């Protein structure tokens, strides 16, 4: 059985990538008004450092040869049990920054959905991908 959760470095890198759209949009808001731009960046930062960070950090999971179990949520916890035979594809995404930090994003394709597991340590993600692609523990 493999248990996994996001690493601290993985969470920071995921938050960095989520902050980029706000930083790209900020000059357009500053162009309208200075206080509007400051308010926009403050709200964007509070959202990222508050509920988004807590939600990303709440991810827990485990995988056996039979099923994948995921648990996520702060106030309302959601649990998913997915048989491994229904997982049709696994994709590991790494940027140079995440490669340097030793983490990656794992995308799991199932029948009808895509599951995103951000910020997993690279070693854990490789073990999980090998197991879900038909390998052994």
Secondary structure, DSSP 8 states (H G I E B T S, - for coil): -EEEEB-HHHHHHHHHHHHHHHHHHHHHHHHH-HHHHHHHHHHHHHHIIIIIHHHHHT-EEEE-SSEEEEEE-SSS-EEEEEEGGGEEEEEEE--HHHHHHTEEEEEEEETTEEEEEEEEEHHHHHHHHHHHTT---
